[in-house]
């Protein structure tokens, strides 16, 4: 079964149950969510009854709860020393919430060194990960980044260095982001070659999630601006080849494409992906939905 879904909401009233219901509405077979707003530390208590209802709803709709994804808040930056202890403590808190919600995977932006240099930034990330993963049941997935500013994770070599330094290799993985890979300089029209390179330098076994996004930018632009599927520089056919790549068949694929006129495009994009047929009128159709 194709594991395709999108980012969905999570709020204090409906929690994981609301996330599942939104994913089902999109005809998704998996999904990704935040456990609270990604830009702040405000978090609601987890209601176990809602969680159990969410699990039942997943079972009824053939969604494997072992394949859903949490995304760590953007405000966590392990690479810089400025708010390092805050980042470690908050990440520990988010891991505990994942454990309560029985979600096994958490995607994390490696961080930005903000002038400290790549080597120091990577060393900080490794130290932080070793601390938070010491007593964890959640696997951290390092997201490949576009290389904007002082971001770390802009190439496979940097990802490899971080993984090499992590003590518990069973709790570290990678999330490939197609837009980020394009913007950092990897040719998405030759994805099998990109995968070969990743396997040589890191190991394909570490890939546990793929963020599927088209890009508004040309290759190696280092800008990180997502586009809807088929409307960007990567293109629909190339993204379909990535989504259906046999080496990643059991890996969840998550859409993070932009809203169209404040409306989520995910149901239409998922259907387009399942049909393997590009609809160049997709944005117009979404806009016309009342």
C-alpha positions as CSV (number, residue, x, y, z in Angstrom):
1,X,0.0,0.0,0.0
2,X,1.2,3.5,-0.9
3,X,2.0,5.4,2.3
4,X,1.0,8.9,1.4
5,X,-0.3,11.7,3.6
6,X,0.3,15.3,4.6
7,X,0.8,17.6,7.5
8,X,-2.4,17.8,9.5
9,X,-3.6,19.9,12.4
10,X,-3.5,19.1,16.1
11,X,-5.5,21.1,18.6
12,X,-6.2,20.9,22.3
13,X,-9.9,19.9,21.9
14,X,-9.6,17.0,19.5
15,X,-5.9,16.2,19.7
16,X,-4.7,13.1,17.8
17,X,-8.3,12.1,17.0
18,X,-8.8,15.3,15.1
19,X,-5.5,14.7,13.2
20,X,-6.6,11.3,12.2
21,X,-10.0,12.5,11.0
22,X,-8.4,15.2,8.9
23,X,-6.0,12.7,7.3
24,X,-9.0,10.4,6.5
25,X,-10.8,13.3,4.9
26,X,-7.7,13.7,2.6
27,X,-7.8,10.0,1.6
28,X,-4.4,9.7,3.3
29,X,-2.8,6.4,4.4
30,X,-0.5,8.2,6.9
31,X,0.1,11.7,8.2
32,X,2.4,14.1,10.1
33,X,1.4,16.4,13.0
34,X,2.8,18.7,15.6
35,X,1.9,18.1,19.2
36,X,1.4,21.9,19.6
37,X,2.2,25.1,17.8
38,X,5.7,24.8,16.2
39,X,6.6,28.4,17.1
40,X,6.0,28.3,20.9
41,X,6.1,26.1,24.0
42,X,2.4,26.2,24.8
43,X,1.2,22.6,25.1
44,X,-2.1,21.0,26.3
45,X,-2.3,17.9,28.4
46,X,-2.8,14.7,26.4
47,X,-6.2,13.1,26.8
48,X,-5.7,9.3,26.7
49,X,-9.3,8.7,25.8
50,X,-8.9,10.8,22.7
51,X,-5.7,8.9,21.9
52,X,-7.5,5.6,22.2
53,X,-10.3,6.8,19.9
54,X,-7.7,8.0,17.4
55,X,-6.1,4.5,17.4
56,X,-9.4,2.9,16.8
57,X,-10.2,5.3,14.0
58,X,-6.8,4.5,12.4
59,X,-7.4,0.8,12.6
60,X,-10.8,1.2,11.0
61,X,-9.2,3.1,8.1
62,X,-6.1,1.1,7.5
63,X,-3.7,3.7,8.9
64,X,-0.7,2.1,10.5
65,X,0.0,4.0,13.7
66,X,3.6,2.8,13.6
67,X,4.1,4.8,10.4
68,X,2.8,8.2,11.5
69,X,5.2,11.1,12.1
70,X,5.5,14.0,14.5
71,X,7.5,17.1,13.5
72,X,9.6,18.8,16.2
73,X,8.9,22.5,16.8
74,X,11.0,24.9,14.7
75,X,12.2,26.8,17.7
76,X,14.4,23.9,18.7
77,X,18.0,24.6,17.6
78,X,20.6,22.2,18.9
79,X,23.4,23.6,16.8
80,X,23.9,27.0,18.5
81,X,24.8,27.6,22.2
82,X,22.6,30.6,22.6
83,X,19.5,28.7,23.7
84,X,21.0,25.2,23.8
85,X,19.7,24.1,27.2
86,X,16.2,25.3,26.3
87,X,16.4,23.3,23.0
88,X,17.5,20.1,24.8
89,X,14.9,20.4,27.5
90,X,12.1,21.2,25.1
91,X,13.0,18.4,22.8
92,X,13.0,16.0,25.8
93,X,9.5,17.3,26.5
94,X,8.3,16.7,23.0
95,X,9.8,13.2,23.0
96,X,7.8,12.4,26.2
97,X,4.6,13.7,24.4
98,X,5.4,11.4,21.4
99,X,5.8,8.5,23.8
100,X,2.4,9.3,25.4
101,X,0.9,9.5,21.9
102,X,2.7,6.3,20.9
103,X,4.3,7.9,17.9
104,X,7.6,6.4,17.0
105,X,9.2,9.0,14.7
106,X,10.0,12.6,15.2
107,X,11.4,14.8,12.3
108,X,13.9,17.4,13.5
109,X,15.6,20.2,11.7
110,X,19.3,19.7,12.7
111,X,19.7,23.4,13.5
112,X,21.6,26.5,12.5
113,X,25.1,27.2,13.8
114,X,24.5,31.0,13.6
115,X,28.1,31.9,13.1
116,X,29.8,29.2,15.2
117,X,30.8,27.2,12.2
118,X,29.6,23.9,10.8
119,X,32.0,21.7,12.9
120,X,31.0,23.3,16.2
121,X,27.3,23.2,15.2
122,X,27.5,19.5,14.4
123,X,29.3,18.8,17.7
124,X,26.5,20.7,19.5
125,X,23.8,18.7,17.7
126,X,25.5,15.4,18.5
127,X,25.8,16.3,22.2
128,X,22.1,17.3,22.3
129,X,20.9,14.2,20.5
130,X,23.0,11.9,22.8
131,X,21.4,13.5,25.8
132,X,17.8,13.4,24.6
133,X,18.0,9.9,23.2
134,X,19.6,8.4,26.3
135,X,16.2,7.2,27.7
136,X,14.0,7.6,24.6
137,X,11.6,5.3,22.8
138,X,11.3,7.7,19.9
139,X,13.5,7.8,16.8
140,X,14.7,11.3,15.7
141,X,14.7,11.8,12.0
142,X,17.2,14.4,10.8
143,X,15.7,16.4,8.0
144,X,17.8,17.2,4.9
145,X,17.9,21.0,4.6
146,X,18.1,23.5,1.8
147,X,21.3,25.2,3.1
148,X,19.6,28.5,3.8
149,X,21.8,30.8,6.0
150,X,23.8,28.7,8.4
151,X,21.6,25.6,8.3
152,X,23.3,22.3,9.0
153,X,22.1,19.2,7.1
154,X,22.5,20.8,3.7
155,X,24.3,17.7,2.3
156,X,24.7,14.0,3.0
157,X,28.2,14.5,4.5
158,X,26.8,16.7,7.3
159,X,24.0,14.2,8.0
160,X,26.6,11.4,8.1
161,X,28.8,13.3,10.6
162,X,25.9,13.7,13.0
163,X,24.8,10.1,12.7
164,X,28.4,8.9,13.3
165,X,28.4,10.8,16.6
166,X,25.1,9.5,17.9
167,X,25.6,6.7,20.5
168,X,22.3,5.0,19.9
169,X,22.1,4.3,16.2
170,X,18.8,2.5,16.6
171,X,17.2,5.9,17.5
172,X,18.5,8.0,14.7
173,X,17.2,8.2,11.1
174,X,16.7,10.6,8.2
175,X,13.8,12.4,6.6
176,X,14.5,13.3,2.9
177,X,12.8,16.5,1.8
178,X,12.5,16.8,-2.0
179,X,12.3,20.6,-2.1
180,X,15.3,20.9,0.3
181,X,17.3,18.4,-1.7
182,X,16.7,20.3,-4.9
183,X,17.4,23.7,-3.3
184,X,20.6,22.4,-1.7
185,X,21.9,21.1,-5.1
186,X,20.8,17.5,-5.6
187,X,19.3,16.7,-9.0
188,X,15.8,15.4,-8.4
189,X,15.5,14.4,-12.1
190,X,18.2,11.7,-11.3
191,X,16.7,10.5,-8.0
192,X,18.1,7.0,-8.3
193,X,21.6,8.4,-8.5
194,X,20.8,10.6,-5.5
195,X,19.7,7.6,-3.5
196,X,22.8,5.7,-4.6
197,X,24.9,8.5,-3.3
198,X,22.9,8.6,0.0
199,X,23.4,4.9,0.4
200,X,27.1,5.2,-0.1
201,X,27.6,8.1,2.3
202,X,24.9,7.5,4.9
203,X,23.0,4.2,4.3
204,X,19.6,3.9,2.8
205,X,18.4,2.0,5.9
206,X,18.3,5.3,7.8
207,X,15.6,6.8,5.6
208,X,12.3,6.6,7.6
209,X,10.3,9.5,6.0
210,X,10.1,11.5,2.8
211,X,8.7,15.0,2.7
212,X,7.3,15.4,-0.8
213,X,7.3,19.0,-2.0
214,X,7.8,20.6,-5.3
215,X,10.1,23.7,-5.3
216,X,9.6,27.3,-6.5
217,X,13.3,27.5,-7.0
218,X,16.0,26.3,-9.4
219,X,18.5,23.7,-8.2
220,X,21.1,24.9,-5.7
221,X,19.2,28.1,-4.9
222,X,19.4,27.5,-1.1
223,X,16.1,29.2,-0.6
224,X,13.6,26.6,0.7
225,X,10.3,27.6,-0.9
226,X,7.8,24.8,-1.3
227,X,5.4,24.5,-4.3
228,X,2.4,22.4,-5.0
229,X,3.0,19.0,-6.6
230,X,3.7,19.5,-10.3
231,X,3.7,23.2,-10.3
232,X,7.4,23.7,-9.4
233,X,10.8,23.1,-10.9
234,X,11.0,19.4,-9.8
235,X,7.9,18.5,-11.7
236,X,5.1,16.0,-11.4
237,X,6.7,13.1,-13.2
238,X,9.9,13.3,-11.2
239,X,8.0,13.5,-7.9
240,X,5.9,10.4,-8.9
241,X,9.1,8.5,-9.6
242,X,10.3,9.4,-6.1
243,X,7.0,8.6,-4.4
244,X,6.8,5.2,-6.1
245,X,10.5,4.3,-5.9
246,X,10.8,0.7,-4.9
247,X,13.6,1.2,-2.5
248,X,11.4,3.5,-0.4
249,X,8.1,1.6,-0.8
250,X,7.6,1.2,3.0
251,X,8.6,4.8,3.9
252,X,5.9,7.3,4.7
253,X,5.6,10.1,2.1
254,X,4.3,13.4,3.6
255,X,3.1,16.5,1.7
256,X,4.0,19.9,3.1
257,X,2.8,21.9,0.1
258,X,1.4,25.4,0.4
259,X,-2.3,26.2,0.9
260,X,-4.1,27.5,-2.2
261,X,-6.1,30.6,-1.3
262,X,-6.0,29.6,2.4
263,X,-7.4,26.1,1.5
264,X,-5.5,22.8,2.0
265,X,-4.6,21.1,-1.3
266,X,-3.9,17.7,0.2
267,X,-7.0,15.7,-0.8
268,X,-6.6,16.8,-4.4
269,X,-2.9,16.3,-4.5
270,X,-3.1,12.8,-2.9
271,X,-5.7,11.8,-5.4
272,X,-3.5,13.1,-8.2
273,X,-0.6,11.1,-6.9
274,X,-2.7,7.9,-6.5
275,X,-3.9,8.3,-10.1
276,X,-0.4,9.2,-11.3
277,X,-1.9,11.9,-13.5
278,X,-1.1,15.7,-13.3
279,X,-4.0,18.1,-13.2
280,X,-2.8,21.5,-14.3
281,X,-6.2,23.0,-13.2
282,X,-5.8,21.8,-9.6
283,X,-5.2,25.2,-8.1
284,X,-8.2,26.7,-9.9
285,X,-10.4,23.8,-8.6
286,X,-9.2,24.2,-5.0
287,X,-9.9,28.0,-5.2
288,X,-13.4,27.4,-6.4
289,X,-14.3,25.0,-3.5
290,X,-16.8,26.8,-1.2
